Amino acid sequence: MRGWWQDLTDLVLPAECGGCGRTRAVLCQECRAVLSGAAASRVRPVPEPAGLPVVHAAARYADEARATLLAHKERGALALAGPLGVALAGAVRAGLHRAGGEQPWIHGGGAPVLLVPVPSGRRAVRARGHDPVRRIALAAAGELRRSGIPARVLGVLRQRRAVADQAELNSRQRLENLAGALTVAPGGARLLTEGPVVLVDDVMTTGASMAEAARAVRAAGLVSNAVGTEAVYEGETRESREEQNVGSRRERTAGRPGRRVIAGAVGVGGVVDVVGAAVVAASPDSFEINRN
């Protein structure tokens, strides 16, 4: 018979690994290795949607990786955000090195890398009780900072119209469903000039969501470097407060973002610099296209 102490332990510790079901582990070592044990790879869906930036993924969306992502997204296993964030950070690093080699931000001396999450629909967020992509992105930003890469989450993308559930749609239908669905929030265009932009998501299958996110960010176009940009950062932003609440206590106190960030445009005339995209996992077929 279960003792009261066992019931209490189940409230504090996960009953099983999010990837393989092994008992008493948030994510076992084997499943962690599946997510981030190998170097992140460039991935391309087939067919590749127009406007898709260069995308790197940490793992194939199958088996343990798929189970872990679904446990975090659909079953509210929030403790998995930490290891998923580590995997996403690895994909971001791979993209940064490919985009510019040893750029200043890799050594912590340049503008912060801006992780821009692909937004979930409001209905989905309400149903799940959390925004999984945003949570993973916050964990990834913390992991990047600990490795010496200044990074922060910039949640400026919004859905400007409702979209249908994409589960049963093919690649063409997904593109049509998402066309023009995203936009940059008012004031967000100026913020997007403060560092290299990396679009992030948890999973990429057809690439339709990522291509639409890239279109919306690029549509921000040229922005004004008008006086007043710094006012957005007076005090802690919502993202910096949330970053302190993701991960362990040690993670929350290490590499905490500053209270005030000075704006610095990237590119000529404040052009938004989309250097690439990163996901935790992508469809297995997209790994087979070796066109690097």
ABEGO torsion letter per residue (X at the ends): XBBAAAAAAAAABBABBAAAGBBGBABBAAAAAAAAABBBBBBBBOBBBBGBBBBBBABBBBEAAAAAAAAAAAAGBAAAAAAAAAAAAAAAAAAAAAAAEBBAAAAGABBBBBBBBBBBBAAAAAAAGBBAAAAAAAAAAAAAAAAGBBBBBBBABBBABBBBBAAABBAAAAAAAABGABBBBBGAAAAAAAEBBBBBBABBAAGAAAAAAAAAAAAAEBBBABBGAAAAABEBBAAAAAAAABEBAAAAABGBBBABBBBBBBEBGGBBBBAEBBBABBBAAAAABBAX
